[in-house]
Amino acid sequence: MLGSGSQGNGTVVQVGSTVVLMDCGFMLRDAEARLRRLGIAPHDVSAVVVTHEHHDHIGGVARFARKHRLPVWLTDGTRAGWRDGPVPRNQRVASGEAFVIGDIRVEPFAVPHDAREPCHYVFGDGTFRVGVLSDAGSVTEAMRAALSGCDALLLEFNHDAGMLANGPYLPPLKLRIAGPLGHLSNAQAAAFVAALDNTRLRHLVLTHLSLKNNTPELALAAAVGAAHGRDSRGHGPLPRELPEIVCAHQDAGLEWRVLQ
């Protein structure tokens, strides 16, 4: 991950020579520097896929795509809400309709969020599946179906409900974040993890942590509790071994996780 949070988001998935960048909420030079930090030359990126039109996800996409002559995959609603085009090639995304970029199969699924037509993605190569979910205010059956059986899961643990309620944000913003089209709390995300089929899960990455309404310690405690509590609470079979659970960060992002 290039970075994760309200100041900018970007996730890189690589299979062989295919490199897909999901979202780019960083300005051009910053995005290129963050890619190089992960050992990726910017011109080696194959395509950009976009989740929704909010600036922390799409703010750097147009300039990056124009400079490196990349196709951009996004929904019709996201394209309608985007004010920073044009780009070399717009490719249409529709929820539930998989598409292929090089060696990577991409499966988009709809999420409830206050954007025009947001969606998130599962990336696969025929052997492994990596699910990415950020910016969703509630959980749907379609989300559960899409993200069950993943080998790696990057999931929003945005806020602690108590910190949000007692924090510095104005009441309308608090209501938006905690609402059904806002962001997942630690408790919501943990319950979501516990309800999934995690028998293959090896990596659980906690993403989009609020800088003012959450801490890595609170998010990790919720996630670890969900992982350890599955069997006793009857939420399904335990994985063969507990996944590695880490937090992604706004500045440091996340170092590579390898599935093999």
DRENPA-3360 file (N, C-alpha, C; in nm, 2 decimals, always signed):
BEGIN
1 = MLGSGSQG = +0.08/-0.12/+0.00/+0.00/+0.00/+0.00/+0.09/+0.12/+0.00 ~ +0.05/+0.22/-0.09/+0.13/+0.35/-0.09/+0.10/+0.43/+0.03 ~ -0.02/+0.42/+0.09/-0.06/+0.49/+0.20/-0.21/+0.46/+0.22 ~ -0.26/+0.48/+0.35/-0.40/+0.44/+0.38/-0.45/+0.54/+0.48 ~ -0.56/+0.61/+0.44/-0.62/+0.71/+0.53/-0.69/+0.82/+0.46 ~ -0.74/+0.91/+0.53/-0.82/+1.02/+0.47/-0.73/+1.12/+0.39 ~ -0.60/+1.11/+0.41/-0.51/+1.20/+0.34/-0.46/+1.14/+0.21 ~ -0.50/+1.02/+0.17/-0.46/+0.96/+0.05/-0.45/+0.81/+0.06;
9 = NGTVVQVG = -0.49/+0.74/-0.05/-0.50/+0.59/-0.05/-0.44/+0.54/-0.18 ~ -0.38/+0.43/-0.18/-0.33/+0.36/-0.30/-0.28/+0.22/-0.26 ~ -0.32/+0.12/-0.34/-0.29/-0.02/-0.32/-0.23/-0.08/-0.45 ~ -0.12/-0.15/-0.44/-0.06/-0.21/-0.55/-0.07/-0.37/-0.54 ~ -0.12/-0.43/-0.65/-0.12/-0.57/-0.66/-0.04/-0.62/-0.78 ~ +0.05/-0.71/-0.76/+0.13/-0.76/-0.87/+0.13/-0.91/-0.89 ~ +0.11/-0.95/-1.01/+0.12/-1.09/-1.05/+0.21/-1.10/-1.17 ~ +0.33/-1.16/-1.16/+0.43/-1.16/-1.27/+0.46/-1.02/-1.31;
17 = STVVLMDC = +0.45/-0.98/-1.44/+0.48/-0.85/-1.48/+0.36/-0.76/-1.48 ~ +0.24/-0.80/-1.44/+0.12/-0.72/-1.43/+0.12/-0.65/-1.30 ~ +0.11/-0.52/-1.30/+0.10/-0.43/-1.18/-0.02/-0.35/-1.19 ~ -0.11/-0.37/-1.10/-0.24/-0.29/-1.09/-0.23/-0.20/-0.97 ~ -0.26/-0.07/-0.99/-0.27/+0.03/-0.89/-0.42/+0.06/-0.86 ~ -0.47/+0.03/-0.74/-0.60/+0.06/-0.70/-0.61/+0.19/-0.63 ~ -0.67/+0.29/-0.69/-0.68/+0.42/-0.64/-0.54/+0.49/-0.63 ~ -0.55/+0.62/-0.64/-0.43/+0.70/-0.62/-0.47/+0.84/-0.57;
25 = GFMLRDAE = -0.46/+0.85/-0.44/-0.50/+0.98/-0.37/-0.39/+1.07/-0.34 ~ -0.28/+1.05/-0.41/-0.16/+1.13/-0.39/-0.12/+1.20/-0.52 ~ -0.06/+1.32/-0.50/-0.01/+1.40/-0.61/+0.10/+1.32/-0.69 ~ +0.12/+1.36/-0.81/+0.21/+1.28/-0.90/+0.34/+1.24/-0.84 ~ +0.42/+1.34/-0.80/+0.55/+1.31/-0.75/+0.55/+1.22/-0.63 ~ +0.46/+1.25/-0.54/+0.44/+1.17/-0.42/+0.41/+1.03/-0.45 ~ +0.31/+1.01/-0.54/+0.27/+0.87/-0.58/+0.39/+0.80/-0.64 ~ +0.47/+0.86/-0.73/+0.58/+0.80/-0.79/+0.69/+0.76/-0.69;
33 = ARLRRLGI = +0.71/+0.85/-0.59/+0.81/+0.82/-0.48/+0.76/+0.70/-0.40 ~ +0.63/+0.70/-0.37/+0.58/+0.59/-0.29/+0.59/+0.46/-0.36 ~ +0.57/+0.46/-0.49/+0.58/+0.34/-0.57/+0.73/+0.29/-0.57 ~ +0.82/+0.38/-0.59/+0.96/+0.35/-0.59/+1.00/+0.29/-0.46 ~ +0.94/+0.34/-0.35/+0.97/+0.29/-0.22/+0.94/+0.14/-0.21 ~ +0.84/+0.10/-0.29/+0.80/-0.05/-0.29/+0.87/-0.12/-0.40 ~ +0.97/-0.06/-0.47/+1.04/-0.12/-0.57/+0.97/-0.13/-0.71 ~ +0.87/-0.04/-0.73/+0.80/-0.04/-0.85/+0.83/+0.09/-0.93;
41 = APHDVSAV = +0.88/+0.07/-1.05/+0.90/+0.19/-1.13/+0.76/+0.24/-1.18 ~ +0.73/+0.36/-1.18/+0.60/+0.41/-1.22/+0.56/+0.36/-1.36 ~ +0.65/+0.36/-1.45/+0.62/+0.32/-1.59/+0.59/+0.17/-1.60 ~ +0.61/+0.09/-1.49/+0.58/-0.05/-1.49/+0.43/-0.08/-1.45 ~ +0.36/+0.02/-1.41/+0.22/+0.00/-1.37/+0.14/-0.03/-1.50 ~ +0.05/-0.13/-1.49/-0.02/-0.17/-1.61/-0.15/-0.10/-1.63 ~ -0.22/-0.06/-1.52/-0.35/+0.00/-1.52/-0.38/+0.06/-1.38 ~ -0.48/+0.14/-1.38/-0.53/+0.19/-1.25/-0.68/+0.16/-1.24;
49 = VVTHEHHD = -0.72/+0.10/-1.13/-0.86/+0.08/-1.10/-0.91/+0.17/-0.99 ~ -1.03/+0.22/-1.00/-1.07/+0.32/-0.90/-1.20/+0.27/-0.83 ~ -1.20/+0.30/-0.70/-1.31/+0.26/-0.62/-1.43/+0.36/-0.62 ~ -1.39/+0.49/-0.61/-1.50/+0.60/-0.61/-1.43/+0.73/-0.63 ~ -1.51/+0.84/-0.64/-1.46/+0.97/-0.68/-1.41/+1.06/-0.57 ~ -1.41/+1.01/-0.44/-1.36/+1.10/-0.33/-1.21/+1.13/-0.35 ~ -1.17/+1.25/-0.31/-1.04/+1.30/-0.35/-0.93/+1.21/-0.29 ~ -0.95/+1.16/-0.17/-0.84/+1.08/-0.11/-0.82/+0.94/-0.18;
57 = HIGGVARF = -0.91/+0.91/-0.28/-0.89/+0.79/-0.36/-0.86/+0.82/-0.51 ~ -0.91/+0.93/-0.56/-0.90/+0.96/-0.70/-0.82/+1.08/-0.74 ~ -0.77/+1.16/-0.63/-0.72/+1.29/-0.66/-0.59/+1.29/-0.75 ~ -0.51/+1.18/-0.75/-0.39/+1.18/-0.83/-0.40/+1.09/-0.95 ~ -0.52/+1.03/-0.98/-0.53/+0.93/-1.08/-0.51/+1.00/-1.22 ~ -0.57/+1.11/-1.25/-0.57/+1.16/-1.39/-0.42/+1.20/-1.43 ~ -0.35/+1.27/-1.34/-0.22/+1.31/-1.38/-0.13/+1.19/-1.39 ~ -0.14/+1.09/-1.30/-0.06/+0.97/-1.31/-0.09/+0.89/-1.44;
65 = ARKHRLPV = -0.22/+0.88/-1.47/-0.26/+0.80/-1.59/-0.21/+0.87/-1.72 ~ -0.23/+1.01/-1.72/-0.18/+1.08/-1.84/-0.03/+1.07/-1.86 ~ +0.04/+1.08/-1.76/+0.19/+1.08/-1.77/+0.24/+0.95/-1.82 ~ +0.18/+0.84/-1.77/+0.23/+0.70/-1.79/+0.14/+0.63/-1.89 ~ +0.04/+0.70/-1.96/-0.04/+0.65/-2.07/-0.11/+0.52/-2.02 ~ -0.18/+0.53/-1.91/-0.25/+0.41/-1.85/-0.40/+0.41/-1.87 ~ -0.46/+0.29/-1.89/-0.60/+0.28/-1.88/-0.65/+0.30/-1.74 ~ -0.77/+0.36/-1.72/-0.83/+0.37/-1.59/-0.96/+0.30/-1.59;
73 = WLTDGTRA = -0.98/+0.21/-1.50/-1.11/+0.14/-1.49/-1.19/+0.20/-1.38 ~ -1.32/+0.23/-1.41/-1.41/+0.29/-1.31/-1.55/+0.28/-1.35 ~ -1.64/+0.29/-1.25/-1.78/+0.27/-1.29/-1.83/+0.40/-1.36 ~ -1.95/+0.39/-1.42/-2.01/+0.50/-1.49/-2.04/+0.61/-1.39 ~ -2.09/+0.58/-1.27/-2.12/+0.68/-1.16/-1.99/+0.75/-1.12 ~ -1.88/+0.68/-1.10/-1.76/+0.74/-1.06/-1.71/+0.83/-1.17 ~ -1.72/+0.79/-1.29/-1.68/+0.88/-1.40/-1.76/+1.00/-1.41 ~ -1.89/+0.99/-1.38/-1.98/+1.11/-1.38/-1.94/+1.21/-1.27;
81 = GWRDGPVP = -1.89/+1.16/-1.16/-1.85/+1.25/-1.05/-1.71/+1.29/-1.05 ~ -1.63/+1.25/-1.15/-1.49/+1.28/-1.16/-1.47/+1.41/-1.23 ~ -1.40/+1.50/-1.18/-1.38/+1.64/-1.24/-1.23/+1.66/-1.29 ~ -1.15/+1.55/-1.30/-1.01/+1.57/-1.33/-0.96/+1.49/-1.45 ~ -1.05/+1.47/-1.55/-1.01/+1.40/-1.67/-0.96/+1.50/-1.77 ~ -0.93/+1.46/-1.89/-0.95/+1.33/-1.94/-0.82/+1.24/-1.92 ~ -0.83/+1.11/-1.94/-0.72/+1.02/-1.93/-0.71/+0.95/-2.06 ~ -0.60/+0.88/-2.09/-0.58/+0.81/-2.22/-0.70/+0.71/-2.26;
89 = RNQRVASG = -0.74/+0.63/-2.16/-0.85/+0.53/-2.19/-0.93/+0.51/-2.06 ~ -1.06/+0.54/-2.07/-1.15/+0.50/-1.97/-1.21/+0.36/-2.00 ~ -1.21/+0.27/-1.90/-1.26/+0.14/-1.91/-1.38/+0.13/-1.81 ~ -1.49/+0.07/-1.86/-1.61/+0.07/-1.78/-1.61/-0.05/-1.68 ~ -1.64/-0.02/-1.55/-1.65/-0.12/-1.45/-1.80/-0.13/-1.42 ~ -1.85/-0.26/-1.40/-1.98/-0.28/-1.36/-1.98/-0.38/-1.24 ~ -2.04/-0.36/-1.13/-2.04/-0.45/-1.02/-2.09/-0.59/-1.06 ~ -2.01/-0.69/-1.02/-2.05/-0.83/-1.05/-1.99/-0.87/-1.19;
97 = EAFVIGDI = -1.93/-0.79/-1.27/-1.88/-0.83/-1.40/-1.73/-0.82/-1.39 ~ -1.67/-0.94/-1.38/-1.52/-0.95/-1.37/-1.45/-0.91/-1.50 ~ -1.33/-0.86/-1.49/-1.25/-0.83/-1.61/-1.11/-0.87/-1.58 ~ -1.03/-0.87/-1.69/-0.89/-0.92/-1.67/-0.79/-0.81/-1.72 ~ -0.69/-0.79/-1.64/-0.58/-0.70/-1.67/-0.45/-0.78/-1.67 ~ -0.40/-0.82/-1.78/-0.28/-0.90/-1.79/-0.30/-1.03/-1.72 ~ -0.22/-1.06/-1.61/-0.23/-1.19/-1.54/-0.33/-1.18/-1.42 ~ -0.40/-1.07/-1.41/-0.48/-1.05/-1.29/-0.63/-1.04/-1.33;
105 = RVEPFAVP = -0.71/-1.12/-1.26/-0.85/-1.12/-1.27/-0.91/-1.03/-1.17 ~ -0.99/-0.93/-1.21/-1.05/-0.83/-1.11/-1.20/-0.85/-1.10 ~ -1.25/-0.87/-0.98/-1.39/-0.89/-0.95/-1.44/-0.77/-0.87 ~ -1.52/-0.68/-0.94/-1.58/-0.56/-0.86/-1.70/-0.60/-0.79 ~ -1.72/-0.54/-0.67/-1.85/-0.56/-0.60/-1.89/-0.42/-0.54 ~ -2.02/-0.40/-0.54/-2.08/-0.28/-0.49/-2.06/-0.27/-0.34 ~ -2.05/-0.14/-0.29/-2.05/-0.12/-0.14/-2.14/+0.00/-0.11 ~ -2.19/+0.01/+0.01/-2.27/+0.12/+0.05/-2.18/+0.24/+0.11;
113 = HDAREPCH = -2.17/+0.34/+0.03/-2.09/+0.46/+0.07/-2.15/+0.58/+0.00 ~ -2.12/+0.70/+0.05/-2.19/+0.82/+0.00/-2.11/+0.87/-0.12 ~ -2.10/+0.79/-0.22/-2.05/+0.83/-0.35/-2.14/+0.78/-0.46 ~ -2.12/+0.82/-0.59/-2.22/+0.80/-0.69/-2.24/+0.65/-0.72 ~ -2.13/+0.58/-0.74/-2.14/+0.43/-0.77/-2.01/+0.36/-0.72 ~ -1.99/+0.36/-0.59/-1.87/+0.30/-0.54/-1.86/+0.15/-0.56 ~ -1.74/+0.10/-0.58/-1.72/-0.04/-0.57/-1.58/-0.07/-0.53 ~ -1.56/-0.19/-0.48/-1.43/-0.24/-0.44/-1.40/-0.37/-0.51;
121 = YVFGDGTF = -1.29/-0.43/-0.48/-1.24/-0.53/-0.57/-1.18/-0.65/-0.50 ~ -1.19/-0.77/-0.57/-1.11/-0.89/-0.54/-1.02/-0.91/-0.65 ~ -0.89/-0.93/-0.62/-0.79/-0.95/-0.73/-0.74/-1.10/-0.72 ~ -0.73/-1.17/-0.83/-0.69/-1.31/-0.82/-0.60/-1.35/-0.94 ~ -0.53/-1.46/-0.93/-0.45/-1.51/-1.04/-0.49/-1.66/-1.07 ~ -0.60/-1.71/-1.02/-0.64/-1.84/-1.04/-0.60/-1.93/-0.92 ~ -0.51/-1.89/-0.84/-0.47/-1.96/-0.72/-0.50/-1.89/-0.59 ~ -0.46/-1.76/-0.59/-0.48/-1.68/-0.47/-0.58/-1.56/-0.50;
129 = RVGVLSDA = -0.65/-1.52/-0.39/-0.74/-1.41/-0.40/-0.71/-1.31/-0.29 ~ -0.71/-1.18/-0.33/-0.68/-1.07/-0.24/-0.80/-0.98/-0.25 ~ -0.87/-0.96/-0.13/-0.99/-0.87/-0.13/-0.95/-0.74/-0.06 ~ -1.01/-0.63/-0.12/-0.98/-0.50/-0.07/-1.12/-0.43/-0.05 ~ -1.14/-0.38/+0.07/-1.26/-0.31/+0.11/-1.23/-0.19/+0.19 ~ -1.26/-0.07/+0.14/-1.25/+0.05/+0.22/-1.37/+0.14/+0.19 ~ -1.39/+0.23/+0.28/-1.50/+0.33/+0.26/-1.64/+0.26/+0.24 ~ -1.68/+0.19/+0.34/-1.82/+0.13/+0.34/-1.88/+0.16/+0.47;
137 = GSVTEAMR = -2.01/+0.20/+0.47/-2.07/+0.24/+0.60/-2.14/+0.12/+0.67 ~ -2.17/+0.02/+0.59/-2.24/-0.10/+0.65/-2.20/-0.22/+0.56 ~ -2.24/-0.34/+0.61/-2.21/-0.46/+0.54/-2.33/-0.53/+0.47 ~ -2.31/-0.58/+0.35/-2.41/-0.64/+0.28/-2.38/-0.79/+0.25 ~ -2.48/-0.86/+0.21/-2.45/-1.00/+0.18/-2.36/-1.01/+0.06 ~ -2.37/-0.92/-0.04/-2.28/-0.92/-0.15/-2.14/-0.90/-0.11 ~ -2.11/-0.82/-0.02/-1.98/-0.80/+0.04/-1.93/-0.92/+0.10 ~ -2.01/-0.99/+0.18/-1.97/-1.11/+0.25/-1.94/-1.22/+0.14;
145 = AALSGCDA = -2.02/-1.23/+0.04/-1.99/-1.33/-0.06/-1.86/-1.30/-0.14 ~ -1.84/-1.18/-0.17/-1.72/-1.14/-0.24/-1.59/-1.17/-0.17 ~ -1.59/-1.14/-0.03/-1.47/-1.15/+0.04/-1.45/-1.28/+0.12 ~ -1.54/-1.37/+0.11/-1.52/-1.50/+0.18/-1.42/-1.58/+0.09 ~ -1.34/-1.65/+0.17/-1.24/-1.74/+0.10/-1.12/-1.67/+0.04 ~ -1.09/-1.55/+0.09/-0.97/-1.48/+0.04/-0.84/-1.53/+0.12 ~ -0.73/-1.52/+0.05/-0.60/-1.55/+0.11/-0.54/-1.43/+0.18 ~ -0.58/-1.31/+0.13/-0.54/-1.18/+0.20/-0.66/-1.09/+0.19;
153 = LLLEFNHD = -0.68/-1.01/+0.30/-0.79/-0.92/+0.31/-0.74/-0.79/+0.36 ~ -0.77/-0.68/+0.29/-0.74/-0.54/+0.33/-0.87/-0.48/+0.36 ~ -0.89/-0.45/+0.49/-1.03/-0.41/+0.53/-1.03/-0.29/+0.62 ~ -1.12/-0.20/+0.59/-1.13/-0.07/+0.66/-1.17/-0.10/+0.81 ~ -1.09/-0.05/+0.90/-1.12/-0.03/+1.04/-1.11/+0.11/+1.07 ~ -1.21/+0.19/+1.04/-1.19/+0.34/+1.03/-1.19/+0.40/+1.17 ~ -1.29/+0.37/+1.26/-1.30/+0.45/+1.38/-1.34/+0.36/+1.50 ~ -1.31/+0.41/+1.61/-1.36/+0.36/+1.74/-1.49/+0.44/+1.77;
161 = AGMLANGP = -1.60/+0.37/+1.79/-1.73/+0.44/+1.81/-1.72/+0.54/+1.92 ~ -1.66/+0.50/+2.03/-1.65/+0.59/+2.15/-1.56/+0.71/+2.12 ~ -1.45/+0.69/+2.05/-1.36/+0.81/+2.02/-1.43/+0.90/+1.92 ~ -1.51/+0.85/+1.83/-1.58/+0.93/+1.73/-1.69/+1.01/+1.81 ~ -1.77/+0.95/+1.89/-1.87/+1.02/+1.96/-1.82/+1.13/+2.05 ~ -1.70/+1.11/+2.11/-1.65/+1.21/+2.20/-1.54/+1.29/+2.14 ~ -1.52/+1.28/+2.01/-1.41/+1.35/+1.95/-1.44/+1.49/+1.90 ~ -1.35/+1.55/+1.82/-1.36/+1.69/+1.79/-1.45/+1.72/+1.67;
169 = YLPPLKLR = -1.50/+1.62/+1.60/-1.57/+1.65/+1.48/-1.71/+1.71/+1.51 ~ -1.76/+1.79/+1.42/-1.89/+1.85/+1.43/-2.00/+1.74/+1.42 ~ -2.11/+1.75/+1.48/-2.22/+1.65/+1.48/-2.25/+1.60/+1.34 ~ -2.27/+1.69/+1.24/-2.31/+1.63/+1.11/-2.20/+1.54/+1.05 ~ -2.08/+1.57/+1.07/-1.97/+1.48/+1.02/-1.97/+1.35/+1.10 ~ -1.99/+1.36/+1.23/-2.00/+1.23/+1.31/-2.11/+1.14/+1.26 ~ -2.23/+1.21/+1.23/-2.34/+1.13/+1.18/-2.31/+1.07/+1.05 ~ -2.24/+1.14/+0.96/-2.20/+1.09/+0.83/-2.11/+0.97/+0.84;
177 = IAGPLGHL = -2.01/+0.98/+0.92/-1.91/+0.87/+0.94/-1.97/+0.75/+1.00 ~ -2.06/+0.76/+1.10/-2.12/+0.65/+1.17/-2.24/+0.60/+1.09 ~ -2.29/+0.67/+0.99/-2.41/+0.63/+0.92/-2.39/+0.51/+0.83 ~ -2.50/+0.46/+0.77/-2.49/+0.34/+0.68/-2.42/+0.36/+0.55 ~ -2.39/+0.49/+0.52/-2.31/+0.52/+0.40/-2.18/+0.58/+0.43 ~ -2.13/+0.56/+0.55/-2.01/+0.63/+0.60/-1.89/+0.53/+0.60 ~ -1.84/+0.50/+0.72/-1.72/+0.42/+0.73/-1.74/+0.31/+0.84 ~ -1.67/+0.20/+0.82/-1.69/+0.09/+0.92/-1.61/+0.12/+1.05;
185 = SNAQAAAF = -1.68/+0.10/+1.16/-1.61/+0.11/+1.29/-1.53/-0.02/+1.31 ~ -1.44/-0.01/+1.42/-1.37/-0.13/+1.46/-1.46/-0.25/+1.48 ~ -1.57/-0.22/+1.56/-1.66/-0.33/+1.59/-1.73/-0.39/+1.47 ~ -1.77/-0.30/+1.38/-1.84/-0.35/+1.26/-1.74/-0.43/+1.17 ~ -1.62/-0.38/+1.16/-1.52/-0.45/+1.08/-1.49/-0.59/+1.14 ~ -1.47/-0.59/+1.27/-1.44/-0.72/+1.34/-1.55/-0.82/+1.32 ~ -1.67/-0.77/+1.34/-1.79/-0.86/+1.32/-1.79/-0.91/+1.18 ~ -1.76/-0.83/+1.08/-1.76/-0.87/+0.94/-1.65/-0.98/+0.92;
193 = VAALDNTR = -1.53/-0.96/+0.97/-1.43/-1.06/+0.96/-1.47/-1.19/+1.02 ~ -1.54/-1.19/+1.14/-1.58/-1.31/+1.20/-1.69/-1.38/+1.12 ~ -1.76/-1.31/+1.04/-1.87/-1.38/+0.96/-1.82/-1.43/+0.83 ~ -1.70/-1.41/+0.79/-1.65/-1.46/+0.66/-1.59/-1.60/+0.68 ~ -1.58/-1.67/+0.56/-1.50/-1.79/+0.55/-1.36/-1.75/+0.55 ~ -1.28/-1.77/+0.66/-1.14/-1.74/+0.66/-1.05/-1.86/+0.67 ~ -1.09/-1.97/+0.62/-1.01/-2.09/+0.62/-0.88/-2.07/+0.54 ~ -0.88/-1.99/+0.44/-0.76/-1.96/+0.36/-0.68/-1.84/+0.40;
201 = LRHLVLTH = -0.74/-1.76/+0.49/-0.68/-1.63/+0.52/-0.54/-1.63/+0.58 ~ -0.45/-1.57/+0.52/-0.31/-1.56/+0.57/-0.27/-1.42/+0.62 ~ -0.33/-1.32/+0.55/-0.30/-1.18/+0.59/-0.42/-1.10/+0.60 ~ -0.43/-1.03/+0.72/-0.54/-0.94/+0.74/-0.48/-0.80/+0.77 ~ -0.51/-0.70/+0.68/-0.45/-0.57/+0.69/-0.56/-0.47/+0.72 ~ -0.54/-0.40/+0.83/-0.64/-0.30/+0.88/-0.61/-0.17/+0.81 ~ -0.71/-0.11/+0.74/-0.68/+0.00/+0.66/-0.77/+0.12/+0.70 ~ -0.73/+0.24/+0.64/-0.81/+0.36/+0.65/-0.85/+0.40/+0.80;
209 = LSLKNNTP = -0.75/+0.38/+0.89/-0.77/+0.42/+1.03/-0.78/+0.57/+1.04 ~ -0.87/+0.62/+1.11/-0.89/+0.76/+1.13/-0.77/+0.81/+1.22 ~ -0.71/+0.92/+1.19/-0.61/+0.98/+1.27/-0.66/+1.03/+1.40 ~ -0.79/+1.08/+1.40/-0.84/+1.15/+1.52/-0.94/+1.06/+1.60 ~ -0.99/+0.96/+1.53/-1.10/+0.88/+1.60/-1.07/+0.73/+1.61 ~ -0.94/+0.70/+1.61/-0.90/+0.56/+1.62/-0.75/+0.55/+1.66 ~ -0.71/+0.44/+1.70/-0.57/+0.41/+1.72/-0.54/+0.27/+1.67 ~ -0.41/+0.25/+1.63/-0.38/+0.11/+1.58/-0.40/+0.01/+1.69;
217 = ELALAAAV = -0.38/+0.04/+1.82/-0.40/-0.05/+1.93/-0.54/-0.10/+1.94 ~ -0.64/+0.00/+1.93/-0.78/-0.04/+1.94/-0.82/-0.12/+1.82 ~ -0.78/-0.08/+1.70/-0.82/-0.16/+1.58/-0.76/-0.30/+1.59 ~ -0.63/-0.32/+1.62/-0.57/-0.45/+1.63/-0.64/-0.53/+1.74 ~ -0.68/-0.47/+1.85/-0.75/-0.55/+1.96/-0.88/-0.60/+1.90 ~ -0.95/-0.52/+1.83/-1.08/-0.57/+1.78/-1.06/-0.68/+1.67 ~ -0.96/-0.67/+1.59/-0.94/-0.77/+1.48/-0.89/-0.90/+1.54 ~ -0.80/-0.89/+1.63/-0.74/-1.01/+1.70/-0.85/-1.08/+1.77;
225 = GAAHGRDS = -0.94/-1.00/+1.84/-1.05/-1.07/+1.91/-1.14/-1.14/+1.82 ~ -1.17/-1.08/+1.70/-1.25/-1.15/+1.61/-1.19/-1.28/+1.56 ~ -1.06/-1.28/+1.53/-0.99/-1.39/+1.48/-0.99/-1.51/+1.58 ~ -0.97/-1.47/+1.71/-0.96/-1.57/+1.81/-1.10/-1.62/+1.86 ~ -1.20/-1.54/+1.83/-1.33/-1.57/+1.89/-1.42/-1.65/+1.79 ~ -1.38/-1.68/+1.67/-1.46/-1.74/+1.57/-1.52/-1.87/+1.62 ~ -1.44/-1.96/+1.67/-1.49/-2.10/+1.70/-1.59/-2.09/+1.82 ~ -1.55/-2.02/+1.92/-1.63/-2.02/+2.04/-1.77/-1.95/+2.02;
233 = RGHGPLPR = -1.77/-1.86/+1.92/-1.89/-1.79/+1.90/-1.97/-1.84/+1.78 ~ -1.92/-1.95/+1.72/-2.00/-2.02/+1.62/-2.01/-1.95/+1.49 ~ -1.91/-1.87/+1.46/-1.91/-1.80/+1.33/-1.85/-1.87/+1.21 ~ -1.81/-2.00/+1.23/-1.75/-2.07/+1.12/-1.62/-2.13/+1.16 ~ -1.56/-2.21/+1.07/-1.43/-2.28/+1.11/-1.32/-2.19/+1.12 ~ -1.23/-2.22/+1.22/-1.11/-2.15/+1.23/-1.02/-2.17/+1.11 ~ -0.94/-2.07/+1.07/-0.84/-2.10/+0.97/-0.73/-2.20/+1.02 ~ -0.66/-2.26/+0.93/-0.56/-2.36/+0.97/-0.46/-2.30/+1.06;
241 = ELPEIVCA = -0.43/-2.17/+1.04/-0.35/-2.09/+1.14/-0.40/-1.95/+1.14 ~ -0.38/-1.88/+1.25/-0.43/-1.74/+1.25/-0.36/-1.66/+1.15 ~ -0.43/-1.56/+1.09/-0.36/-1.48/+0.99/-0.27/-1.38/+1.06 ~ -0.17/-1.33/+0.98/-0.09/-1.22/+1.02/-0.18/-1.09/+1.02 ~ -0.19/-1.02/+1.13/-0.27/-0.90/+1.14/-0.19/-0.78/+1.16 ~ -0.20/-0.68/+1.07/-0.12/-0.56/+1.08/-0.20/-0.44/+1.04 ~ -0.16/-0.32/+1.08/-0.22/-0.20/+1.03/-0.14/-0.13/+0.92 ~ -0.21/-0.09/+0.82/-0.15/+0.00/+0.72/-0.15/+0.14/+0.78;
249 = HQDAGLEW = -0.06/+0.23/+0.73/-0.04/+0.36/+0.78/-0.06/+0.46/+0.67 ~ -0.09/+0.58/+0.71/-0.11/+0.69/+0.62/+0.02/+0.73/+0.55 ~ +0.13/+0.74/+0.62/+0.26/+0.78/+0.56/+0.34/+0.66/+0.52 ~ +0.35/+0.56/+0.60/+0.44/+0.45/+0.57/+0.37/+0.35/+0.48 ~ +0.24/+0.35/+0.47/+0.17/+0.25/+0.38/+0.18/+0.11/+0.44 ~ +0.22/+0.02/+0.35/+0.24/-0.12/+0.39/+0.34/-0.18/+0.30 ~ +0.44/-0.25/+0.36/+0.54/-0.32/+0.28/+0.47/-0.44/+0.22 ~ +0.54/-0.50/+0.12/+0.48/-0.61/+0.04/+0.45/-0.73/+0.13;
257 = RVLQ = +0.33/-0.78/+0.10/+0.29/-0.91/+0.15/+0.29/-1.01/+0.03 ~ +0.35/-1.13/+0.05/+0.37/-1.22/-0.07/+0.28/-1.34/-0.04 ~ +0.20/-1.38/-0.14/+0.13/-1.51/-0.13/+0.20/-1.61/-0.22 ~ +0.23/-1.72/-0.16/+0.30/-1.83/-0.24/+0.28/-1.96/-0.18;
% end
